[in-house]
């Protein structure tokens, strides 16, 4: 697997916010989100090729039961399914952070952190080129794949990056399109932005939506604490 970084921190998003976790960030992505905050693992993938054994040695250096497999898009990483099986066999709690565009195909995780992308994630042709714009639009929302993750994982959460009322409406439409009941409190709304100022502009909108629909507000605690930088 090509690995961008491995680090020990606390989970900054979602149902396990604040839990000490080892993060394994794979490098490479099948999308090109306009607001991506990890371009070194997607737009310009960086990092060495590592064997599962080498990655495991790094993970075991840290006293954490929770391991987060993230990216980029980790489900396109070679050998990731087998690596997840190994981690769980060692008693690790595995969270997989994925856009939900690649089917699990036998991959079982403790928490599937599913982040379907909205229309606002699509980059401009000037930035990404017409081929990537088409690929992103065709790939970003895969309801059948998301349903498979929901039905396969031990637990799951739906995380949406929100910047506008239109984003909220599209997210609600996506939930309906899944075709399976999604408990309101399994849906987490996160503010778009990579700075405190940008995120805080969106909080009133998200708070109101959570109160109306019973969803959860997910702060991005790592940005609150450390800023938008690697290894946090």
C-alpha positions in Angstrom: 0.0 0.0 0.0 1.1 3.5 -0.7 1.0 5.3 2.6 0.9 9.1 3.0 1.3 9.1 6.8 0.8 7.1 10.0 0.3 9.0 13.3 -1.1 8.8 16.8 -3.7 11.5 17.7 -7.3 11.8 18.8 -10.2 11.3 16.5 -11.4 14.7 15.4 -14.7 13.9 13.7 -17.8 11.7 14.1 -19.2 9.4 16.7 -15.7 8.7 18.2 -14.6 12.3 18.5 -11.9 12.6 21.2 -10.9 8.9 21.2 -7.1 8.2 21.0 -6.5 6.5 17.7 -3.7 5.5 15.3 -4.4 6.9 11.8 -3.2 5.1 8.7 -3.6 7.4 5.7 -3.4 5.7 2.4 -2.3 7.8 -0.7 -4.5 7.9 -3.8 -8.1 8.8 -4.5 -10.7 8.1 -7.2 -12.3 11.6 -6.6 -11.0 15.2 -6.8 -13.0 17.2 -4.3 -12.7 20.9 -4.8 -12.3 21.6 -1.0 -10.1 18.5 -0.2 -8.0 19.2 2.9 -5.6 16.3 2.2 -4.3 17.0 -1.3 -1.1 15.1 -0.5 -3.2 11.9 -0.4 -5.5 12.7 -3.4 -4.7 15.5 -5.9 -0.9 14.9 -5.6 -0.5 11.5 -3.9 2.7 11.3 -1.8 4.3 8.6 0.3 6.2 5.3 0.1 4.9 1.8 -0.7 4.8 -0.2 2.5 3.9 -3.8 3.2 1.2 -4.7 5.6 3.8 -6.0 8.0 5.7 -2.6 7.9 2.4 -0.7 8.5 1.5 -3.0 11.4 4.8 -2.4 13.1 4.2 1.3 13.0 0.6 0.9 14.3 1.8 -1.3 17.2 4.2 1.3 18.4 1.3 3.2 19.9 -0.9 2.2 22.8 -4.3 2.5 21.1 -7.0 0.0 20.5 -8.6 2.2 17.8 -7.2 2.4 14.3 -8.5 4.7 11.6 -7.9 3.8 8.0 -8.3 6.9 6.0 -7.1 8.6 2.8 -7.4 9.7 0.0 -9.7 6.8 -0.6 -8.4 3.8 1.3 -10.6 1.3 -0.5 -8.5 1.6 -3.7 -5.3 0.7 -1.8 -3.9 -2.7 -2.7 -4.3 -5.2 0.1 -6.4 -2.9 2.3 -9.1 -5.5 2.9 -6.6 -8.1 4.1 -4.9 -5.5 6.3 -8.2 -4.6 8.0 -8.9 -8.3 8.7 -5.5 -8.6 10.3 -6.1 -5.5 12.5 -9.4 -6.8 13.7 -7.9 -10.2 14.4 -5.5 -8.5 16.7 -8.4 -7.0 18.7 -8.2 -3.5 17.1 -11.3 -1.4 16.6 -11.2 -0.4 13.0 -12.8 2.8 11.6 -12.8 3.1 7.8 -13.2 6.6 6.4 -14.5 6.3 2.9 -16.5 8.2 0.3 -18.5 5.0 -0.2 -17.7 4.6 -3.9 -16.1 1.2 -3.6 -18.0 -1.9 -2.4 -16.9 -3.7 0.7 -16.8 -7.1 -1.0 -16.4 -9.0 2.2 -14.6 -6.2 4.1 -16.1 -5.9 7.6 -15.2 -2.9 9.8 -16.2 -1.8 13.3 -17.3 1.6 12.1 -17.9 2.5 8.5 -17.5 6.3 8.3 -19.3 7.1 5.1 -18.8 10.5 3.5 -20.9 10.8 0.2 -19.9 13.8 -1.8 -22.3 16.5 -2.8 -22.4 18.6 -6.0 -20.4 21.3 -4.4 -17.4 19.0 -4.2 -17.0 18.9 -8.0 -13.9 20.9 -9.1 -13.9 23.3 -12.0 -12.5 22.2 -15.4 -9.9 24.9 -15.1 -8.6 23.3 -11.9 -9.0 19.6 -12.6 -9.5 19.2 -16.3 -12.7 17.9 -18.1 -11.8 14.2 -17.6 -11.6 14.5 -13.9 -14.7 16.6 -13.6 -16.7 13.9 -15.5 -15.1 11.1 -13.5 -15.9 12.9 -10.2 -19.5 13.5 -11.1 -20.0 9.9 -12.2 -18.4 8.5 -9.1 -19.1 10.7 -6.1 -22.5 9.2 -5.1 -23.1 5.4 -5.3 -26.2 4.5 -3.4 -25.9 0.8 -4.0 -22.4 0.8 -2.6 -23.4 2.9 0.4 -26.2 0.4 1.1 -23.7 -2.4 1.0 -21.6 -0.7 3.6 -24.5 0.1 5.9 -25.6 -3.6 5.7 -22.1 -5.0 6.2 -20.4 -2.9 8.8 -20.8 -3.5 12.5 -21.7 0.2 12.8 -21.8 3.1 10.5 -22.2 6.9 10.3 -23.0 9.2 7.4 -20.9 12.4 7.4 -21.7 15.3 5.2 -19.6 18.4 4.6 -22.0 21.3 4.6 -21.6 24.9 3.5 -25.1 26.0 2.4 -28.8 25.3 2.6 -28.5 23.7 -0.9 -26.0 21.2 0.5 -28.4 20.3 3.3 -31.2 19.7 0.8 -29.0 17.6 -1.4 -27.8 15.5 1.6 -31.4 14.9 2.5 -32.2 13.8 -1.0 -29.2 11.4 -0.9 -30.5 9.8 2.3 -33.8 9.2 0.6 -32.1 7.7 -2.5 -30.3 5.2 -0.3 -33.5 3.2 -0.1 -32.9 2.0 3.5 -33.9 3.7 6.7 -31.2 5.8 8.2 -31.7 6.8 11.9 -31.4 10.6 12.1 -28.7 10.4 14.7 -26.5 8.3 12.4 -26.1 11.5 10.2 -23.4 13.9 11.2 -23.1 17.4 9.7 -19.7 18.9 9.5 -18.8 22.5 8.5 -16.8 23.0 5.4 -13.6 24.8 6.0 -10.0 24.4 7.0 -9.8 27.3 9.5 -11.7 28.2 12.6 -13.1 31.3 11.0 -14.5 29.4 7.9 -16.0 26.6 10.0 -17.6 28.9 12.5 -19.5 30.7 9.7 -21.4 27.5 9.0 -22.2 26.4 12.5 -25.5 28.4 12.9 -26.8 26.6 9.7 -25.7 23.2 11.0 -27.1 23.7 14.5 -30.5 24.7 13.1 -30.5 21.6 10.7 -29.6 19.3 13.6 -32.4 20.7 15.7 -34.9 20.4 12.9 -34.0 16.9 11.8 -32.4 15.2 14.7 -29.0 14.9 13.1 -25.7 15.4 15.0 -23.3 18.3 14.7 -19.8 17.0 14.2 -17.1 19.6 14.9 -13.7 19.1 13.3 -11.8 19.0 16.6 -8.4 18.4 15.1 -8.6 21.7 13.3 -9.9 23.4 16.4 -6.9 22.1 18.4 -4.1 21.9 15.9 -5.0 23.8 12.8 -5.1 22.3 9.3 -1.8 20.4 9.3 -0.5 16.9 8.8 -0.1 14.4 11.6 -3.0 15.5 13.7 
